[in-house]
Amino acid sequence: MDVETTDEAEALRRRVDALEREAHERAARANAALAAAQDRAYWLDRWNLDLNALMRRRGASEFRAGLRAARAVYRAVNDSRRRLPLKLSEGRRSVGEERADAEQRPPSRFGRALSPDPLTGSPVTEHLYARLEPGDIAAVEGALEPAEAALWETADAADRKRLTLAFAAHRGLEPALERTGLSAAMPTGDVHSMAHGPAAAGGSTYYADLVADSLTQAGLDLRAGMAGLDFGCSSGRVVRVLAAAFPELDWHGCDPIPDAIEWAREHLPGISFERSPEYPPLPYDDGQFDFAFAISIWSHFAEGAALDWLREMRRVVRPGGRLLITTHGEQTIAHTWREGVRSLEQLNEIQDSLSEQGFWYAAEFGEAGDHGVANPEWGTAFLSSEWLLAKLTPQWSVALFRPGRVEGNQDLYVLERR
């Protein structure tokens, strides 16, 4: 190997080393953050970060392709200068392919000019965070593990407050827990829960904010003496935070999964939990609640069940009360396409069904069911606003509608019982 080739190889080796170090550092940060979020990407959407979109950008694509191309060239130089032009061509082609892939856009039927309307208010988080003392906050910051610190660094001001509350619960910092009313108790792995890990400790402040902020926008402020129902509460990750923030209200939660309800009853005092049947009615009186909320529940009901449970909600919510629900809709189709979760063929099927019927349903949990709930009317559902408005009015009126409000994905409705 002559001097020119040796110099070229050394330059390429240094470039490969630099790229590999950068890739390793980026991967370590990303893996730490994802691990802290327990393999869920919801927090990326919640904080207005679309990891997939970032990695589809031209710069990210060229970085990945450039690393592969540089490795190819480096190996070629070490093998033989004779093969170098071929490998350089392969490297250039690799960059071109990545660039073309990055520039692809979803088919026009899935692209949307109407952007998601993200949550901006954080009334519950602010209410709980205001109870902390400076020493509580310092104790949390001083105890951050590397994965938690990675998550902390990506957070904006509101989400850092949410993380402060979660990490205080995760660490079991008693002074902070006593002041906020939050609990460190978390379901074990064998109990149904929608989230695990340090960022989920103490319950979901994000979803508590979503409920309280949306109800306020819809004209219902949470006040002493009111009664509220978390319909489909699992092991209580949302209602527990609301109860900590507003203990003067009468809080209830129900879910058909027995282990979740048993755990919640044992570990979350001050909230009434009931195991709900898979079909109406619920074990509650007519007009018992001032409001009810159901996060990602109507995103699973078949059409008949969706209508049956809307009627049941109207029975248990008082006249003038509110019902908050979230659904899969047009925004979910766009979000799902960007995330690559469903095939183009299936998304076309869903879109066609929404256009023709306003509803799409598939019993995707199969015979095994969803954590033991094996019901042919519990699967995955998409519905259009047109379908919902046609079915629920005039028994309900729409007090608030926010497309993609839930993590840039599900639509949010607050309905007023008439």
C-alpha positions as CSV (number, residue, x, y, z in Angstrom):
1,M,0.0,0.0,0.0
2,D,1.6,3.3,-1.1
3,V,1.8,6.5,1.0
4,E,-1.2,8.2,-0.7
5,T,-3.4,5.2,0.0
6,T,-2.1,5.0,3.6
7,D,-2.9,8.6,4.2
8,E,-6.4,8.2,2.7
9,A,-7.0,5.1,4.8
10,E,-5.8,7.0,8.0
11,A,-8.1,9.9,7.2
12,L,-11.0,7.6,6.7
13,R,-10.2,5.7,9.8
14,R,-10.3,8.9,11.9
15,R,-13.6,9.9,10.2
16,V,-15.1,6.5,11.0
17,D,-13.9,6.6,14.6
18,A,-15.5,10.1,15.0
19,L,-18.8,9.0,13.4
20,E,-18.9,5.8,15.5
21,R,-18.3,7.8,18.7
22,E,-21.0,10.3,17.8
23,A,-23.4,7.4,16.9
24,H,-22.6,5.7,20.2
25,E,-23.2,8.8,22.2
26,R,-26.5,9.5,20.4
27,A,-27.6,5.9,20.8
28,A,-26.8,5.9,24.5
29,R,-28.8,9.0,25.2
30,A,-31.7,7.8,23.2
31,N,-31.7,4.3,24.8
32,A,-31.5,5.8,28.2
33,A,-34.4,8.1,27.6
34,L,-36.5,5.3,26.1
35,A,-35.7,2.9,28.9
36,A,-36.8,5.5,31.4
37,A,-40.1,5.8,29.5
38,Q,-40.5,2.0,29.7
39,D,-40.3,1.4,25.9
40,R,-43.1,3.9,25.2
41,A,-42.7,6.8,22.8
42,Y,-45.7,8.7,24.2
43,W,-43.5,11.2,26.0
44,L,-41.9,12.1,22.7
45,D,-45.2,13.2,21.3
46,R,-46.2,14.8,24.6
47,W,-43.1,17.0,24.5
48,N,-43.6,17.8,20.8
49,L,-40.7,15.5,19.8
50,D,-41.2,13.2,16.9
51,L,-38.3,10.8,17.0
52,N,-39.2,9.1,13.7
53,A,-39.6,12.5,12.0
54,L,-36.2,13.5,13.3
55,M,-34.5,10.4,12.0
56,R,-36.2,10.9,8.6
57,R,-34.6,14.3,8.2
58,R,-32.0,14.7,5.6
59,G,-29.2,15.3,8.0
60,A,-30.0,12.1,10.1
61,S,-30.3,10.1,6.9
62,E,-27.0,11.3,5.6
63,F,-25.4,10.6,9.0
64,R,-26.5,6.9,8.9
65,A,-25.6,6.5,5.2
66,G,-22.3,8.3,5.6
67,L,-21.3,6.0,8.4
68,R,-22.0,3.0,6.3
69,A,-20.3,4.5,3.3
70,A,-17.2,5.5,5.3
71,R,-17.0,2.0,6.7
72,A,-17.3,0.5,3.2
73,V,-14.5,2.8,1.9
74,Y,-12.3,2.1,4.8
75,R,-12.6,-1.7,4.4
76,A,-12.0,-1.3,0.7
77,V,-8.8,0.7,1.2
78,N,-7.4,-1.9,3.6
79,D,-8.4,-4.7,1.2
80,S,-7.1,-3.2,-2.0
81,R,-6.8,0.2,-3.7
82,R,-8.1,-1.6,-6.8
83,R,-11.5,-2.0,-5.3
84,L,-11.8,1.5,-3.9
85,P,-13.7,3.1,-6.8
86,L,-16.4,0.4,-6.6
87,K,-16.8,0.9,-2.9
88,L,-16.9,4.7,-3.2
89,S,-19.7,4.2,-5.8
90,E,-21.5,2.0,-3.3
91,G,-21.1,4.6,-0.6
92,R,-22.4,7.4,-2.9
93,R,-25.4,5.2,-3.9
94,S,-26.1,4.5,-0.2
95,V,-26.3,8.2,0.6
96,G,-28.5,8.7,-2.4
97,E,-30.9,6.0,-1.3
98,E,-31.1,7.3,2.2
99,R,-31.7,10.8,0.9
100,A,-34.4,9.7,-1.4
101,D,-36.0,7.8,1.5
102,A,-35.8,10.8,3.7
103,E,-37.6,13.0,1.1
104,Q,-40.5,10.6,0.8
105,R,-43.8,11.9,2.1
106,P,-46.9,10.0,3.1
107,P,-49.5,9.7,0.3
108,S,-51.6,12.8,0.0
109,R,-54.7,11.1,1.6
110,F,-52.8,10.7,4.8
111,G,-51.2,14.1,4.9
112,R,-53.0,16.7,7.0
113,A,-52.8,20.5,6.9
114,L,-54.8,20.4,10.2
115,S,-52.1,20.0,12.9
116,P,-52.7,18.3,16.2
117,D,-53.8,20.6,19.0
118,P,-51.3,19.6,21.8
119,L,-52.0,20.0,25.5
120,T,-50.6,23.3,26.8
121,G,-52.2,23.7,30.2
122,S,-50.9,21.9,33.2
123,P,-53.2,22.9,36.1
124,V,-52.8,19.7,38.1
125,T,-49.0,19.6,37.8
126,E,-48.8,23.3,38.8
127,H,-51.1,22.7,41.7
128,L,-49.1,19.8,43.0
129,Y,-45.7,21.3,42.2
130,A,-46.6,24.5,44.1
131,R,-46.8,22.4,47.3
132,L,-43.2,21.3,47.1
133,E,-40.4,23.0,49.1
134,P,-37.1,24.0,47.5
135,G,-35.4,21.1,49.4
136,D,-37.8,18.6,47.9
137,I,-36.8,19.7,44.4
138,A,-33.1,19.7,45.2
139,A,-33.5,16.2,46.6
140,V,-35.0,15.0,43.3
141,E,-32.3,16.7,41.2
142,G,-29.5,15.3,43.4
143,A,-30.7,11.7,43.1
144,L,-31.2,11.5,39.3
145,E,-29.8,8.3,37.7
146,P,-28.3,8.6,34.2
147,A,-31.4,7.5,32.4
148,E,-33.5,9.9,34.4
149,A,-31.0,12.7,33.8
150,A,-31.3,12.0,30.0
151,L,-35.1,12.3,30.2
152,W,-34.7,15.4,32.4
153,E,-32.5,17.2,29.9
154,T,-35.0,16.8,27.1
155,A,-38.0,18.2,29.1
156,D,-39.4,21.7,28.8
157,A,-40.4,23.6,32.0
158,A,-43.8,22.0,32.4
159,D,-42.6,18.4,31.8
160,R,-39.7,18.9,34.1
161,K,-42.2,19.7,36.9
162,R,-44.1,16.5,35.9
163,L,-40.8,14.6,36.2
164,T,-40.0,16.2,39.5
165,L,-43.3,14.8,40.9
166,A,-42.8,11.4,39.3
167,F,-39.2,11.0,40.5
168,A,-40.1,12.1,44.0
169,A,-42.6,9.3,44.1
170,H,-40.1,6.9,42.5
171,R,-37.6,7.7,45.2
172,G,-40.2,7.5,47.9
173,L,-39.2,11.0,49.2
174,E,-41.6,11.2,52.1
175,P,-41.6,15.0,52.7
176,A,-42.5,15.6,49.0
177,L,-45.2,12.8,49.1
178,E,-46.8,14.2,52.2
179,R,-47.0,17.7,50.8
180,T,-48.4,16.7,47.4
181,G,-50.6,13.8,48.5
182,L,-49.1,11.5,45.9
183,S,-48.3,7.9,46.6
184,A,-45.2,5.9,45.9
185,A,-47.1,2.7,45.5
186,M,-46.9,1.2,42.0
187,P,-48.4,-2.0,40.5
188,T,-46.0,-4.9,40.2
189,G,-45.4,-6.4,36.8
190,D,-48.1,-8.9,37.0
191,V,-50.8,-6.3,37.6
192,H,-52.3,-4.4,34.7
193,S,-50.9,-0.9,34.4
194,M,-50.6,1.4,31.5
195,A,-47.0,2.5,32.4
196,H,-44.1,1.5,34.5
197,G,-40.7,3.0,35.5
198,P,-39.5,6.2,37.1
199,A,-41.3,8.6,34.8
200,A,-44.6,6.8,35.5
201,A,-44.2,6.7,39.3
202,G,-47.0,8.3,41.3
203,G,-49.5,8.2,38.4
204,S,-49.8,10.2,35.2
205,T,-49.7,14.0,35.8
206,Y,-49.9,14.5,32.0
207,Y,-53.3,12.8,31.8
208,A,-54.5,14.4,35.0
209,D,-53.6,17.7,33.3
210,L,-55.4,16.7,30.2
211,V,-58.6,15.9,32.1
212,A,-58.7,19.0,34.3
213,D,-57.6,21.4,31.6
214,S,-60.1,20.1,29.1
215,L,-63.0,20.1,31.6
216,T,-62.2,23.7,32.4
217,Q,-62.1,24.7,28.8
218,A,-65.5,23.0,28.4
219,G,-67.0,25.1,31.2
220,L,-66.6,22.8,34.2
221,D,-64.2,23.7,37.0
222,L,-63.4,21.0,39.6
223,R,-65.0,22.1,42.9
224,A,-65.5,20.6,46.3
225,G,-68.5,18.3,46.5
226,M,-68.4,17.2,42.9
227,A,-68.3,13.5,42.0
228,G,-66.1,12.2,39.1
229,L,-65.7,8.8,37.5
230,D,-62.6,7.4,35.7
231,F,-64.3,4.9,33.3
232,G,-61.7,2.3,32.3
233,C,-59.3,3.4,35.1
234,S,-57.0,0.3,35.0
235,S,-55.0,0.4,38.3
236,G,-55.8,4.1,38.8
237,R,-52.9,5.9,37.2
238,V,-55.0,9.1,36.4
239,V,-57.6,9.3,39.1
240,R,-55.0,8.9,41.8
241,V,-53.3,12.1,40.7
242,L,-56.6,14.0,40.4
243,A,-57.5,12.8,43.9
244,A,-54.2,14.0,45.3
245,A,-54.7,17.4,43.7
246,F,-58.4,17.7,44.6
247,P,-59.1,15.5,47.6
248,E,-62.3,17.5,48.4
249,L,-64.0,15.8,45.4
250,D,-65.7,12.4,45.5
251,W,-63.5,10.2,43.2
252,H,-64.5,6.9,41.6
253,G,-62.8,4.5,39.2
254,C,-64.0,1.3,37.4
255,D,-62.5,-1.3,35.1
256,P,-63.3,-4.9,34.1
257,I,-59.7,-6.1,34.8
258,P,-59.9,-7.7,38.3
259,D,-56.2,-7.6,39.3
260,A,-56.0,-3.9,38.5
261,I,-59.1,-3.0,40.6
262,E,-57.9,-5.2,43.5
263,W,-54.6,-3.5,43.5
264,A,-56.1,0.0,43.4
265,R,-58.5,-0.8,46.2
266,E,-55.6,-2.0,48.4
267,H,-53.1,0.8,47.6
268,L,-55.1,3.9,46.7
269,P,-57.2,5.0,49.7
270,G,-59.7,7.8,49.3
271,I,-60.9,6.6,45.9
272,S,-63.9,4.2,45.4
273,F,-63.0,1.5,42.9
274,E,-65.5,-1.0,41.3
275,R,-64.9,-3.9,38.9
276,S,-67.1,-2.9,36.0
277,P,-69.1,-5.5,33.9
278,E,-68.2,-5.9,30.2
279,Y,-71.7,-4.8,29.3
280,P,-73.9,-2.1,30.9
281,P,-75.2,-1.3,33.4
282,L,-72.6,0.0,35.8
283,P,-73.1,-0.3,39.6
284,Y,-73.9,3.4,40.0
285,D,-77.1,5.4,40.5
286,D,-78.7,7.6,37.8
287,G,-77.1,11.0,37.7
288,Q,-74.5,10.1,40.3
289,F,-71.6,11.9,38.6
290,D,-70.9,15.5,37.7
291,F,-68.4,14.3,35.2
292,A,-66.8,11.2,33.8
293,F,-63.7,10.7,31.7
294,A,-62.6,7.7,29.6
295,I,-59.1,7.8,28.1
296,S,-58.6,5.5,25.1
297,I,-61.7,3.6,25.8
298,W,-63.9,4.5,22.8
299,S,-60.8,3.7,20.8
300,H,-61.5,0.1,21.5
301,F,-65.3,-0.4,21.4
302,A,-67.0,-2.0,18.5
303,E,-69.8,0.2,17.1
304,G,-72.6,-1.4,19.1
305,A,-70.7,-1.3,22.3
306,A,-69.7,2.3,21.7
307,L,-73.4,3.3,21.4
308,D,-74.4,1.2,24.4
309,W,-71.8,2.7,26.6
310,L,-72.6,6.2,25.5
311,R,-76.2,5.6,26.7
312,E,-74.9,4.2,30.0
313,M,-72.7,7.3,30.5
314,R,-75.8,9.5,29.9
315,R,-77.5,7.5,32.7
316,V,-74.8,8.0,35.3
317,V,-73.8,11.6,34.5
318,R,-76.2,14.2,35.7
319,P,-78.0,16.7,33.3
320,G,-75.5,19.4,32.5
321,G,-72.6,17.2,33.5
322,R,-69.6,16.4,31.3
323,L,-68.2,13.3,29.6
324,L,-64.6,13.4,28.3
325,I,-63.6,10.7,25.8
326,T,-60.7,10.2,23.4
327,T,-60.9,8.4,20.1
328,H,-58.9,7.2,17.1
329,G,-59.8,9.4,14.1
330,E,-58.3,11.2,11.1
331,Q,-55.4,12.5,13.1
332,T,-54.6,9.0,14.3
333,I,-54.4,7.7,10.7
334,A,-51.8,10.4,9.9
335,H,-49.9,9.7,13.2
336,T,-50.0,6.0,12.6
337,W,-48.7,6.4,9.1
338,R,-45.8,8.5,10.2
339,E,-44.9,6.0,12.9
340,G,-45.1,3.1,10.5
341,V,-47.3,1.1,12.9
342,R,-49.8,-0.1,10.4
343,S,-49.5,-1.1,6.7
344,L,-50.5,1.1,3.9
345,E,-53.1,-1.5,2.9
346,Q,-54.7,-1.4,6.3
347,L,-54.6,2.4,6.6
348,N,-56.4,2.6,3.2
349,E,-59.0,0.2,4.5
350,I,-59.5,2.3,7.7
351,Q,-59.7,5.6,5.7
352,D,-62.2,4.1,3.3
353,S,-64.3,2.8,6.1
354,L,-64.4,6.2,7.8
355,S,-65.3,7.9,4.6
356,E,-68.1,5.3,3.8
357,Q,-69.4,4.4,7.2
358,G,-67.7,6.7,9.7
359,F,-66.5,3.7,11.7
360,W,-63.8,1.0,11.5
361,Y,-63.4,-1.9,13.9
362,A,-61.2,-5.0,14.2
363,A,-61.2,-7.5,17.1
364,E,-57.4,-7.3,17.2
365,F,-56.9,-8.8,20.6
366,G,-58.1,-12.2,19.4
367,E,-59.1,-15.1,21.7
368,A,-56.5,-14.3,24.3
369,G,-58.2,-10.9,24.9
370,D,-56.7,-7.8,26.4
371,H,-55.3,-8.7,29.8
372,G,-58.0,-11.3,30.3
373,V,-60.8,-9.3,28.7
374,A,-61.8,-11.5,25.8
375,N,-64.8,-9.8,24.3
376,P,-65.6,-9.6,20.6
377,E,-66.7,-6.0,21.0
378,W,-63.4,-4.9,22.5
379,G,-60.6,-4.5,20.0
380,T,-59.4,-1.4,18.0
381,A,-61.8,1.2,16.7
382,F,-61.5,4.4,14.6
383,L,-64.5,6.7,14.3
384,S,-65.1,10.0,12.5
385,S,-66.5,13.2,14.1
386,E,-69.4,12.9,11.7
387,W,-70.3,9.5,13.0
388,L,-70.0,10.6,16.6
389,L,-72.0,13.8,16.2
390,A,-74.8,12.0,14.3
391,K,-75.1,9.3,17.0
392,L,-74.9,11.4,20.2
393,T,-76.9,14.5,19.4
394,P,-79.3,15.8,20.7
395,Q,-78.8,13.7,23.9
396,W,-75.3,15.2,24.2
397,S,-73.8,18.5,22.9
398,V,-70.2,19.0,22.1
399,A,-68.6,21.4,24.6
400,L,-65.0,20.9,23.3
401,F,-63.3,19.2,20.5
402,R,-59.5,19.0,20.0
403,P,-58.0,17.0,17.2
404,G,-54.9,15.0,18.1
405,R,-54.9,16.5,21.6
406,V,-53.8,13.2,23.1
407,E,-50.1,13.0,22.4
408,G,-50.6,14.1,18.8
409,N,-52.6,11.0,18.2
410,Q,-56.1,10.6,19.6
411,D,-58.9,13.2,19.3
412,L,-60.5,14.6,22.5
413,Y,-64.1,15.4,23.0
414,V,-65.9,16.9,26.0
415,L,-69.6,16.3,25.8
416,E,-72.3,18.0,27.8
417,R,-75.2,15.8,29.0
418,R,-78.6,17.2,28.0
